[in-house]
Amino acid sequence: MAKGKKRPAELPEYGTVMMKGVQYYRTRITDADGKRVAIYGLTREELYDRVEDAQKKIAEVVFHRENPKRREALTDEQTAILLDSIRELPPYVFVMIGLYAGLRREEILGLKWDCVFLDEKTPYISVRRAWHVEGGEPVVNTLLKTPAAKRDVPIPKCLVACLKEEREKSESEYVISNSKGTVLTETQFVRVWKYITVRSTAERCYYTYVNGQSIKHRIKPRLGEHQPNNPKLVYTMDFKVTPHMLRHTYITNLIYKGVDPKTVQYLAGHENSKTTMDIYAKVKYNKPEELSSVVNAAFGLR
């Protein structure tokens, strides 16, 4: 078990099995592929720790499978639907920071209020820390992805208002925190992001077990339907959202508004200008109707 992590006062009751003359405690959990796997420990404490570690790793695998780094940006309509769908819910502030400040996931999760300047003439966020996972536990330090990630990002009025409201009710030094006011673990972030994925119409799977056999089921929700077991939950999004897409949407919107590449590079915290220019070229020059006159002029045509 990771240092500083406490076990509950009462541990679960586990079964036992003899192997080569040694008694082991045993339990089963469902892995990332939906299969039931056995975990063993010489003591109940050891088994509990192994189950905790395994479940964290499974949660990470499932999250990254469901949320691969995608380079598509959300449209204005999709952005509005996303924000309306999760307003007042746990991921809302995270999503707002991603969309309107362009911070990376680790930069948002490591953000403290001492780096959020809302009362300045020009409000801004100062990126000085990042969130990491070490030994299965969250760590926040000044180790950023690259030197260019250290930057001051001016923020628009909508994000200022959102953060001021959040600051008023926050009792944590972190902008995004758990119920205890501490930094989120990987597992906790996965749970927070679930508030978004469960509102999507993306096909999903679940498993039932009959006579010890695993049976896989697929469901494809319809837009506007209510979740059968939770009538208050409505499938509102027929598009996929990942944390990285929020940042990509921010960068794309800057380019659409005519912000020059060097400024975009600074605001995004890109170390390499090629990263910025690749996005810039894709966004800026992916408009045939606007390029037609340029091409005709280049070849002397009208």
Summary of the structure (lengths in Angstrom):
residues: 302
radius of gyration: 23.4
end to end distance: 71.8
largest distance: 89.0
contacts: 812
relative contact order: 0.12
helix: 41%
strand: 22%
